[in-house]
C-alpha cells in the first residue's frame, strides 16, 4: 500500500471535520440570535403568538447542542487533536453550552411576553427593555463574529461592552422597584419585566463567555478570572494574557 499521500489525506479530512463543526456552531448561534430578536419583539409589540413560538422552538437549540457535542466527541476519539485544534474543540464544547443557555433565556422571555400580551402595555411600551434587548443582540452578534474570525482583539472589545448591559440592567431594576412602590397594582407586571431584563443580562454574560473562549483559542490562556483591563494591557505589551 502506498502511504505517501495518506497523511495529507487524513489532514484534509480533519480540517473538513473542524470546519464543519465550526459552521454548525455559527448556525446554532444564528438561530439563537433569531430567537432573541423574536422574544424581545414579542414583548414590545404584545404579540402572544410570537412569544409562544419562540418558547416552543427552543427544542431546536437543544437538538443542535446535542448534535454538535456528539460531533466533537467523535473528533476527539478519532482524530486525537492537539495544541490549537484541541483548544478549538474545547472552546466549541463550552460555547454551545452557553448558546443553549441563551436559548433557555429566550424561551423564558417568550413565555413572559406571551403572558404580558394579555395585559395592557405601559405608556412607554417597554422602551427600556427594547433598548436593552438591542444592546444584548448586538453583543451576541459581535461575540459570534469574533468567534467565527478567531479575533482575540475584537473579542476583548465585545467583552468590555458587557458592562453596559449590567449598568442598564441595574438601572431598569431600580426603576421597576420605584414603579411597584408607587402603584402596587403594577407589581405582577413589573415583576415579569424584571425577569425579562434579568434574562437579557444573563444572555449578555453568556456572550461575554464566548468572547473569553476566543481568547483561549487564540492565546491558549484561560482568562475567566482575570480583569479585562489586565488582559488588554498584556495583549498590548505583546505578552499574551
C-alpha atoms as an extended CHARMM CRD file, in Angstrom:
* protein
*
       241  EXT
         1         1  UNK       CA              0.0000000000        0.0000000000        0.0000000000  PROA      1               0.0000000000
         2         2  UNK       CA              1.3200000000        3.4430000000       -0.9570000000  PROA      2               0.0000000000
         3         3  UNK       CA              1.2370000000        5.6300000000        2.1570000000  PROA      3               0.0000000000
         4         4  UNK       CA              2.8590000000        8.6870000000        0.5810000000  PROA      4               0.0000000000
         5         5  UNK       CA             -0.4290000000       10.5880000000        0.2960000000  PROA      5               0.0000000000
         6         6  UNK       CA             -2.0720000000        9.1570000000        3.4060000000  PROA      6               0.0000000000
         7         7  UNK       CA             -1.0300000000       11.9020000000        5.8430000000  PROA      7               0.0000000000
         8         8  UNK       CA             -2.2200000000       14.8280000000        3.6600000000  PROA      8               0.0000000000
         9         9  UNK       CA             -5.4760000000       12.9790000000        3.0980000000  PROA      9               0.0000000000
        10        10  UNK       CA             -6.0070000000       12.4920000000        6.8400000000  PROA      10              0.0000000000
        11        11  UNK       CA             -5.0840000000       16.1290000000        7.4700000000  PROA      11              0.0000000000
        12        12  UNK       CA             -7.5540000000       17.3110000000        4.8550000000  PROA      12              0.0000000000
        13        13  UNK       CA            -10.3490000000       15.2100000000        6.3200000000  PROA      13              0.0000000000
        14        14  UNK       CA             -9.5050000000       16.5160000000        9.8010000000  PROA      14              0.0000000000
        15        15  UNK       CA             -9.6820000000       20.1320000000        8.6100000000  PROA      15              0.0000000000
        16        16  UNK       CA            -13.0100000000       19.3870000000        6.9780000000  PROA      16              0.0000000000
        17        17  UNK       CA            -14.2750000000       17.9880000000       10.2850000000  PROA      17              0.0000000000
        18        18  UNK       CA            -13.1790000000       21.1250000000       12.1340000000  PROA      18              0.0000000000
        19        19  UNK       CA            -14.7080000000       23.4530000000        9.5310000000  PROA      19              0.0000000000
        20        20  UNK       CA            -17.9740000000       21.5420000000        9.6100000000  PROA      20              0.0000000000
        21        21  UNK       CA            -18.3290000000       21.6990000000       13.3820000000  PROA      21              0.0000000000
        22        22  UNK       CA            -17.3980000000       25.3940000000       13.4480000000  PROA      22              0.0000000000
        23        23  UNK       CA            -20.0960000000       26.0920000000       10.8620000000  PROA      23              0.0000000000
        24        24  UNK       CA            -22.5760000000       24.1590000000       12.9720000000  PROA      24              0.0000000000
        25        25  UNK       CA            -21.7480000000       26.3520000000       15.9650000000  PROA      25              0.0000000000
        26        26  UNK       CA            -22.2830000000       29.5010000000       13.9060000000  PROA      26              0.0000000000
        27        27  UNK       CA            -25.5930000000       28.1310000000       12.6010000000  PROA      27              0.0000000000
        28        28  UNK       CA            -26.6580000000       27.4550000000       16.1780000000  PROA      28              0.0000000000
        29        29  UNK       CA            -25.5840000000       30.9580000000       17.1400000000  PROA      29              0.0000000000
        30        30  UNK       CA            -27.5510000000       32.4340000000       14.2590000000  PROA      30              0.0000000000
        31        31  UNK       CA            -30.6820000000       30.6180000000       15.3680000000  PROA      31              0.0000000000
        32        32  UNK       CA            -30.2290000000       31.8380000000       18.9420000000  PROA      32              0.0000000000
        33        33  UNK       CA            -29.8780000000       35.3860000000       17.6020000000  PROA      33              0.0000000000
        34        34  UNK       CA            -33.2120000000       34.9900000000       15.8350000000  PROA      34              0.0000000000
        35        35  UNK       CA            -34.8200000000       33.6260000000       18.9900000000  PROA      35              0.0000000000
        36        36  UNK       CA            -33.5340000000       36.6010000000       20.9630000000  PROA      36              0.0000000000
        37        37  UNK       CA            -34.8000000000       39.1510000000       18.4410000000  PROA      37              0.0000000000
        38        38  UNK       CA            -38.2120000000       37.4860000000       18.2330000000  PROA      38              0.0000000000
        39        39  UNK       CA            -38.6230000000       37.2160000000       22.0020000000  PROA      39              0.0000000000
        40        40  UNK       CA            -37.9440000000       40.9370000000       22.5150000000  PROA      40              0.0000000000
        41        41  UNK       CA            -40.2510000000       41.8370000000       19.6300000000  PROA      41              0.0000000000
        42        42  UNK       CA            -42.9940000000       39.6600000000       21.1240000000  PROA      42              0.0000000000
        43        43  UNK       CA            -42.7470000000       41.5700000000       24.3970000000  PROA      43              0.0000000000
        44        44  UNK       CA            -42.5600000000       45.0650000000       22.9440000000  PROA      44              0.0000000000
        45        45  UNK       CA            -45.3680000000       44.5400000000       20.4090000000  PROA      45              0.0000000000
        46        46  UNK       CA            -47.5610000000       42.4450000000       22.6760000000  PROA      46              0.0000000000
        47        47  UNK       CA            -47.5070000000       39.5060000000       20.2460000000  PROA      47              0.0000000000
        48        48  UNK       CA            -48.6470000000       36.4540000000       22.1960000000  PROA      48              0.0000000000
        49        49  UNK       CA            -48.3440000000       34.0540000000       19.2510000000  PROA      49              0.0000000000
        50        50  UNK       CA            -44.7430000000       35.0910000000       18.5470000000  PROA      50              0.0000000000
        51        51  UNK       CA            -43.8200000000       34.6770000000       22.2060000000  PROA      51              0.0000000000
        52        52  UNK       CA            -45.2600000000       31.1780000000       22.2690000000  PROA      52              0.0000000000
        53        53  UNK       CA            -43.4810000000       30.3030000000       19.0150000000  PROA      53              0.0000000000
        54        54  UNK       CA            -40.1290000000       31.3380000000       20.4910000000  PROA      54              0.0000000000
        55        55  UNK       CA            -40.7460000000       29.2350000000       23.5850000000  PROA      55              0.0000000000
        56        56  UNK       CA            -41.8200000000       26.1910000000       21.5760000000  PROA      56              0.0000000000
        57        57  UNK       CA            -38.8410000000       26.4390000000       19.1890000000  PROA      57              0.0000000000
        58        58  UNK       CA            -36.2820000000       26.1110000000       21.9810000000  PROA      58              0.0000000000
        59        59  UNK       CA            -36.0540000000       22.3790000000       21.2990000000  PROA      59              0.0000000000
        60        60  UNK       CA            -34.1780000000       23.2140000000       18.0790000000  PROA      60              0.0000000000
        61        61  UNK       CA            -31.4250000000       24.8430000000       20.1480000000  PROA      61              0.0000000000
        62        62  UNK       CA            -31.2640000000       21.8020000000       22.4110000000  PROA      62              0.0000000000
        63        63  UNK       CA            -31.0200000000       19.4380000000       19.4410000000  PROA      63              0.0000000000
        64        64  UNK       CA            -28.2130000000       21.4990000000       17.9190000000  PROA      64              0.0000000000
        65        65  UNK       CA            -26.2540000000       21.3720000000       21.1600000000  PROA      65              0.0000000000
        66        66  UNK       CA            -26.5630000000       17.5770000000       21.3630000000  PROA      66              0.0000000000
        67        67  UNK       CA            -25.5940000000       17.1180000000       17.7130000000  PROA      67              0.0000000000
        68        68  UNK       CA            -22.5220000000       19.3470000000       17.9310000000  PROA      68              0.0000000000
        69        69  UNK       CA            -21.4530000000       17.7980000000       21.2190000000  PROA      69              0.0000000000
        70        70  UNK       CA            -21.6230000000       14.3230000000       19.6660000000  PROA      70              0.0000000000
        71        71  UNK       CA            -19.5860000000       15.5160000000       16.6770000000  PROA      71              0.0000000000
        72        72  UNK       CA            -16.9290000000       16.9740000000       18.9800000000  PROA      72              0.0000000000
        73        73  UNK       CA            -16.7720000000       13.7020000000       20.9290000000  PROA      73              0.0000000000
        74        74  UNK       CA            -16.2770000000       11.8160000000       17.6700000000  PROA      74              0.0000000000
        75        75  UNK       CA            -13.4530000000       14.1350000000       16.6240000000  PROA      75              0.0000000000
        76        76  UNK       CA            -11.7510000000       13.7840000000       19.9960000000  PROA      76              0.0000000000
        77        77  UNK       CA            -11.9960000000        9.9980000000       19.8160000000  PROA      77              0.0000000000
        78        78  UNK       CA            -10.9300000000        9.5170000000       16.1980000000  PROA      78              0.0000000000
        79        79  UNK       CA             -8.6000000000       12.4400000000       15.4750000000  PROA      79              0.0000000000
        80        80  UNK       CA             -6.8840000000       12.9670000000       18.8370000000  PROA      80              0.0000000000
        81        81  UNK       CA             -6.3960000000       16.7030000000       18.1720000000  PROA      81              0.0000000000
        82        82  UNK       CA             -3.5610000000       18.5700000000       19.8610000000  PROA      82              0.0000000000
        83        83  UNK       CA             -2.4980000000       22.1560000000       20.5330000000  PROA      83              0.0000000000
        84        84  UNK       CA             -4.7100000000       24.7650000000       18.8080000000  PROA      84              0.0000000000
        85        85  UNK       CA             -7.0240000000       22.1420000000       17.3170000000  PROA      85              0.0000000000
        86        86  UNK       CA             -7.7230000000       20.7260000000       20.7540000000  PROA      86              0.0000000000
        87        87  UNK       CA             -8.3520000000       24.2150000000       22.1170000000  PROA      87              0.0000000000
        88        88  UNK       CA            -10.8240000000       24.7980000000       19.3060000000  PROA      88              0.0000000000
        89        89  UNK       CA            -12.8000000000       21.6710000000       20.1800000000  PROA      89              0.0000000000
        90        90  UNK       CA            -12.7910000000       22.5260000000       23.8880000000  PROA      90              0.0000000000
        91        91  UNK       CA            -13.9170000000       26.0880000000       23.1150000000  PROA      91              0.0000000000
        92        92  UNK       CA            -16.7150000000       24.8000000000       20.8840000000  PROA      92              0.0000000000
        93        93  UNK       CA            -17.9880000000       22.4390000000       23.5730000000  PROA      93              0.0000000000
        94        94  UNK       CA            -18.0500000000       25.3280000000       26.0430000000  PROA      94              0.0000000000
        95        95  UNK       CA            -19.5910000000       27.7790000000       23.5610000000  PROA      95              0.0000000000
        96        96  UNK       CA            -22.5310000000       25.5490000000       22.6570000000  PROA      96              0.0000000000
        97        97  UNK       CA            -23.3380000000       25.2150000000       26.3590000000  PROA      97              0.0000000000
        98        98  UNK       CA            -23.5740000000       28.9950000000       26.5950000000  PROA      98              0.0000000000
        99        99  UNK       CA            -25.6480000000       29.1520000000       23.4190000000  PROA      99              0.0000000000
       100       100  UNK       CA            -28.0410000000       26.5440000000       24.7880000000  PROA      100             0.0000000000
       101       101  UNK       CA            -28.4410000000       28.5780000000       27.9680000000  PROA      101             0.0000000000
       102       102  UNK       CA            -29.0880000000       31.6810000000       25.8820000000  PROA      102             0.0000000000
       103       103  UNK       CA            -31.8330000000       29.6850000000       24.1990000000  PROA      103             0.0000000000
       104       104  UNK       CA            -33.3060000000       28.8590000000       27.6040000000  PROA      104             0.0000000000
       105       105  UNK       CA            -33.3820000000       32.5540000000       28.4900000000  PROA      105             0.0000000000
       106       106  UNK       CA            -35.0900000000       33.3530000000       25.1750000000  PROA      106             0.0000000000
       107       107  UNK       CA            -37.6630000000       30.6570000000       25.9420000000  PROA      107             0.0000000000
       108       108  UNK       CA            -38.2890000000       32.3230000000       29.2970000000  PROA      108             0.0000000000
       109       109  UNK       CA            -38.7360000000       35.7410000000       27.6620000000  PROA      109             0.0000000000
       110       110  UNK       CA            -41.0880000000       34.1990000000       25.1000000000  PROA      110             0.0000000000
       111       111  UNK       CA            -43.3480000000       32.7440000000       27.7740000000  PROA      111             0.0000000000
       112       112  UNK       CA            -43.4060000000       36.0000000000       29.7410000000  PROA      112             0.0000000000
       113       113  UNK       CA            -44.0600000000       38.0320000000       26.5810000000  PROA      113             0.0000000000
       114       114  UNK       CA            -46.9990000000       35.7750000000       25.7640000000  PROA      114             0.0000000000
       115       115  UNK       CA            -48.4400000000       36.2770000000       29.2380000000  PROA      115             0.0000000000
       116       116  UNK       CA            -47.9250000000       40.0520000000       29.2490000000  PROA      116             0.0000000000
       117       117  UNK       CA            -49.5660000000       40.3460000000       25.8250000000  PROA      117             0.0000000000
       118       118  UNK       CA            -52.9160000000       39.7410000000       27.5270000000  PROA      118             0.0000000000
       119       119  UNK       CA            -52.3540000000       42.8270000000       29.7030000000  PROA      119             0.0000000000
       120       120  UNK       CA            -52.4200000000       46.4810000000       28.7770000000  PROA      120             0.0000000000
       121       121  UNK       CA            -48.9970000000       47.6760000000       27.7480000000  PROA      121             0.0000000000
       122       122  UNK       CA            -47.4620000000       50.5720000000       29.7150000000  PROA      122             0.0000000000
       123       123  UNK       CA            -47.3080000000       54.0510000000       28.2220000000  PROA      123             0.0000000000
       124       124  UNK       CA            -43.6140000000       53.6750000000       27.3930000000  PROA      124             0.0000000000
       125       125  UNK       CA            -44.3120000000       50.3430000000       25.6340000000  PROA      125             0.0000000000
       126       126  UNK       CA            -41.3160000000       48.7560000000       27.3610000000  PROA      126             0.0000000000
       127       127  UNK       CA            -38.9200000000       51.2730000000       25.7980000000  PROA      127             0.0000000000
       128       128  UNK       CA            -36.0960000000       50.4850000000       28.2300000000  PROA      128             0.0000000000
       129       129  UNK       CA            -36.4330000000       46.7490000000       27.6800000000  PROA      129             0.0000000000
       130       130  UNK       CA            -36.4190000000       47.2720000000       23.9210000000  PROA      130             0.0000000000
       131       131  UNK       CA            -33.1840000000       49.2550000000       24.1430000000  PROA      131             0.0000000000
       132       132  UNK       CA            -31.5210000000       46.7210000000       26.4350000000  PROA      132             0.0000000000
       133       133  UNK       CA            -32.6180000000       43.9600000000       24.0710000000  PROA      133             0.0000000000
       134       134  UNK       CA            -30.9790000000       45.7430000000       21.1570000000  PROA      134             0.0000000000
       135       135  UNK       CA            -27.7310000000       46.1820000000       23.1050000000  PROA      135             0.0000000000
       136       136  UNK       CA            -27.6930000000       42.4880000000       24.0200000000  PROA      136             0.0000000000
       137       137  UNK       CA            -28.4920000000       41.4290000000       20.4510000000  PROA      137             0.0000000000
       138       138  UNK       CA            -25.5110000000       43.4450000000       19.1820000000  PROA      138             0.0000000000
       139       139  UNK       CA            -23.3300000000       41.9030000000       21.8850000000  PROA      139             0.0000000000
       140       140  UNK       CA            -24.2980000000       38.3500000000       20.9020000000  PROA      140             0.0000000000
       141       141  UNK       CA            -23.8280000000       39.0520000000       17.1980000000  PROA      141             0.0000000000
       142       142  UNK       CA            -20.3810000000       40.5890000000       17.6760000000  PROA      142             0.0000000000
       143       143  UNK       CA            -19.2960000000       37.8000000000       20.0310000000  PROA      143             0.0000000000
       144       144  UNK       CA            -20.2040000000       35.1980000000       17.4010000000  PROA      144             0.0000000000
       145       145  UNK       CA            -18.4460000000       37.2440000000       14.7340000000  PROA      145             0.0000000000
       146       146  UNK       CA            -15.2620000000       37.3030000000       16.8340000000  PROA      146             0.0000000000
       147       147  UNK       CA            -15.6340000000       33.5470000000       17.3250000000  PROA      147             0.0000000000
       148       148  UNK       CA            -16.0130000000       32.9740000000       13.5740000000  PROA      148             0.0000000000
       149       149  UNK       CA            -12.9060000000       35.0320000000       12.7790000000  PROA      149             0.0000000000
       150       150  UNK       CA            -10.9610000000       33.9170000000       15.8740000000  PROA      150             0.0000000000
       151       151  UNK       CA            -10.3010000000       37.5950000000       16.5090000000  PROA      151             0.0000000000
       152       152  UNK       CA             -8.9980000000       37.9710000000       20.0500000000  PROA      152             0.0000000000
       153       153  UNK       CA             -8.8520000000       41.7710000000       19.9740000000  PROA      153             0.0000000000
       154       154  UNK       CA            -12.4580000000       42.0290000000       18.7920000000  PROA      154             0.0000000000
       155       155  UNK       CA            -13.4700000000       39.5360000000       21.4780000000  PROA      155             0.0000000000
       156       156  UNK       CA            -11.9160000000       41.7400000000       24.1520000000  PROA      156             0.0000000000
       157       157  UNK       CA            -13.7720000000       44.8000000000       22.8740000000  PROA      157             0.0000000000
       158       158  UNK       CA            -17.0590000000       42.8960000000       22.9500000000  PROA      158             0.0000000000
       159       159  UNK       CA            -16.3950000000       41.5010000000       26.4250000000  PROA      159             0.0000000000
       160       160  UNK       CA            -15.7910000000       45.0030000000       27.7450000000  PROA      160             0.0000000000
       161       161  UNK       CA            -19.2310000000       46.0940000000       26.4590000000  PROA      161             0.0000000000
       162       162  UNK       CA            -20.9370000000       43.6230000000       28.8040000000  PROA      162             0.0000000000
       163       163  UNK       CA            -20.5800000000       46.2900000000       31.4760000000  PROA      163             0.0000000000
       164       164  UNK       CA            -23.0650000000       48.4440000000       29.5720000000  PROA      164             0.0000000000
       165       165  UNK       CA            -25.5800000000       45.6120000000       29.7910000000  PROA      165             0.0000000000
       166       166  UNK       CA            -25.0100000000       45.3080000000       33.5410000000  PROA      166             0.0000000000
       167       167  UNK       CA            -25.4480000000       49.0540000000       34.0470000000  PROA      167             0.0000000000
       168       168  UNK       CA            -28.7030000000       49.1830000000       32.0680000000  PROA      168             0.0000000000
       169       169  UNK       CA            -29.9820000000       46.1110000000       33.8730000000  PROA      169             0.0000000000
       170       170  UNK       CA            -29.3600000000       47.6920000000       37.2620000000  PROA      170             0.0000000000
       171       171  UNK       CA            -30.9940000000       50.9690000000       36.1690000000  PROA      171             0.0000000000
       172       172  UNK       CA            -34.1360000000       49.1700000000       34.9860000000  PROA      172             0.0000000000
       173       173  UNK       CA            -34.2630000000       47.1860000000       38.2250000000  PROA      173             0.0000000000
       174       174  UNK       CA            -34.1580000000       50.3810000000       40.2920000000  PROA      174             0.0000000000
       175       175  UNK       CA            -36.8210000000       51.9730000000       38.1220000000  PROA      175             0.0000000000
       176       176  UNK       CA            -39.0240000000       48.8960000000       38.4220000000  PROA      176             0.0000000000
       177       177  UNK       CA            -38.8430000000       48.9610000000       42.2140000000  PROA      177             0.0000000000
       178       178  UNK       CA            -39.9540000000       52.6020000000       42.1290000000  PROA      178             0.0000000000
       179       179  UNK       CA            -42.9340000000       51.7140000000       39.9120000000  PROA      179             0.0000000000
       180       180  UNK       CA            -44.0490000000       48.9680000000       42.2920000000  PROA      180             0.0000000000
       181       181  UNK       CA            -43.8040000000       51.2870000000       45.3050000000  PROA      181             0.0000000000
       182       182  UNK       CA            -45.8440000000       53.9800000000       43.5560000000  PROA      182             0.0000000000
       183       183  UNK       CA            -48.5030000000       51.6320000000       42.1740000000  PROA      183             0.0000000000
       184       184  UNK       CA            -48.9450000000       48.2790000000       43.9430000000  PROA      184             0.0000000000
       185       185  UNK       CA            -51.3740000000       47.2250000000       41.1940000000  PROA      185             0.0000000000
       186       186  UNK       CA            -48.4440000000       47.0510000000       38.7880000000  PROA      186             0.0000000000
       187       187  UNK       CA            -46.4170000000       44.6380000000       40.9140000000  PROA      187             0.0000000000
       188       188  UNK       CA            -47.2170000000       41.4680000000       38.9180000000  PROA      188             0.0000000000
       189       189  UNK       CA            -46.4670000000       43.0470000000       35.5590000000  PROA      189             0.0000000000
       190       190  UNK       CA            -43.3180000000       44.7890000000       36.7610000000  PROA      190             0.0000000000
       191       191  UNK       CA            -42.0180000000       41.5780000000       38.3130000000  PROA      191             0.0000000000
       192       192  UNK       CA            -42.4170000000       39.8800000000       34.9350000000  PROA      192             0.0000000000
       193       193  UNK       CA            -40.4730000000       42.7200000000       33.3000000000  PROA      193             0.0000000000
       194       194  UNK       CA            -37.7300000000       42.3170000000       35.9030000000  PROA      194             0.0000000000
       195       195  UNK       CA            -37.4840000000       38.6360000000       34.9720000000  PROA      195             0.0000000000
       196       196  UNK       CA            -37.1290000000       39.6420000000       31.3160000000  PROA      196             0.0000000000
       197       197  UNK       CA            -34.3060000000       42.1030000000       31.9240000000  PROA      197             0.0000000000
       198       198  UNK       CA            -32.6140000000       39.5530000000       34.1600000000  PROA      198             0.0000000000
       199       199  UNK       CA            -32.7830000000       37.0580000000       31.2930000000  PROA      199             0.0000000000
       200       200  UNK       CA            -31.2750000000       39.6430000000       28.9260000000  PROA      200             0.0000000000
       201       201  UNK       CA            -28.4840000000       40.3560000000       31.3980000000  PROA      201             0.0000000000
       202       202  UNK       CA            -27.7290000000       36.6350000000       31.6010000000  PROA      202             0.0000000000
       203       203  UNK       CA            -27.6040000000       36.3900000000       27.8040000000  PROA      203             0.0000000000
       204       204  UNK       CA            -25.0300000000       39.1960000000       27.8490000000  PROA      204             0.0000000000
       205       205  UNK       CA            -22.9660000000       37.2110000000       30.3440000000  PROA      205             0.0000000000
       206       206  UNK       CA            -23.0550000000       34.1620000000       28.0690000000  PROA      206             0.0000000000
       207       207  UNK       CA            -21.9390000000       36.2960000000       25.1250000000  PROA      207             0.0000000000
       208       208  UNK       CA            -19.0150000000       37.5110000000       27.2240000000  PROA      208             0.0000000000
       209       209  UNK       CA            -18.1480000000       33.8880000000       27.9910000000  PROA      209             0.0000000000
       210       210  UNK       CA            -17.9340000000       33.1380000000       24.2770000000  PROA      210             0.0000000000
       211       211  UNK       CA            -15.5070000000       36.0460000000       23.9100000000  PROA      211             0.0000000000
       212       212  UNK       CA            -13.3580000000       34.5100000000       26.6270000000  PROA      212             0.0000000000
       213       213  UNK       CA            -13.2820000000       31.2350000000       24.6880000000  PROA      213             0.0000000000
       214       214  UNK       CA            -11.9680000000       33.1380000000       21.6610000000  PROA      214             0.0000000000
       215       215  UNK       CA             -9.0590000000       34.3870000000       23.7720000000  PROA      215             0.0000000000
       216       216  UNK       CA             -8.4720000000       30.8200000000       24.9100000000  PROA      216             0.0000000000
       217       217  UNK       CA             -8.4530000000       29.5430000000       21.3280000000  PROA      217             0.0000000000
       218       218  UNK       CA             -6.0330000000       32.1910000000       20.0900000000  PROA      218             0.0000000000
       219       219  UNK       CA             -3.6830000000       32.5170000000       23.0670000000  PROA      219             0.0000000000
       220       220  UNK       CA             -4.1980000000       29.2770000000       24.9670000000  PROA      220             0.0000000000
       221       221  UNK       CA             -4.9390000000       31.1630000000       28.1870000000  PROA      221             0.0000000000
       222       222  UNK       CA             -7.9560000000       30.9130000000       30.4470000000  PROA      222             0.0000000000
       223       223  UNK       CA             -9.0000000000       34.4900000000       31.2950000000  PROA      223             0.0000000000
       224       224  UNK       CA            -12.2630000000       33.7510000000       33.1060000000  PROA      224             0.0000000000
       225       225  UNK       CA            -10.9950000000       35.1390000000       36.4080000000  PROA      225             0.0000000000
       226       226  UNK       CA             -8.7660000000       37.9070000000       35.0550000000  PROA      226             0.0000000000
       227       227  UNK       CA             -9.8720000000       41.5270000000       34.7730000000  PROA      227             0.0000000000
       228       228  UNK       CA            -10.4710000000       42.6830000000       31.2080000000  PROA      228             0.0000000000
       229       229  UNK       CA             -8.1350000000       45.6420000000       31.7540000000  PROA      229             0.0000000000
       230       230  UNK       CA             -5.2810000000       43.3120000000       32.7140000000  PROA      230             0.0000000000
       231       231  UNK       CA             -5.8690000000       41.1240000000       29.6680000000  PROA      231             0.0000000000
       232       232  UNK       CA             -5.9390000000       44.1260000000       27.3460000000  PROA      232             0.0000000000
       233       233  UNK       CA             -2.7280000000       45.5030000000       28.8680000000  PROA      233             0.0000000000
       234       234  UNK       CA             -0.9360000000       42.1780000000       28.4550000000  PROA      234             0.0000000000
       235       235  UNK       CA             -2.0200000000       41.8640000000       24.8210000000  PROA      235             0.0000000000
       236       236  UNK       CA             -0.9260000000       45.4150000000       24.0870000000  PROA      236             0.0000000000
       237       237  UNK       CA              2.5180000000       44.6400000000       25.5280000000  PROA      237             0.0000000000
       238       238  UNK       CA              2.6720000000       41.5330000000       23.3630000000  PROA      238             0.0000000000
       239       239  UNK       CA              2.9370000000       39.1480000000       26.2910000000  PROA      239             0.0000000000
       240       240  UNK       CA             -0.4440000000       37.4530000000       25.9550000000  PROA      240             0.0000000000
       241       241  UNK       CA             -2.9100000000       37.2750000000       28.8450000000  PROA      241             0.0000000000
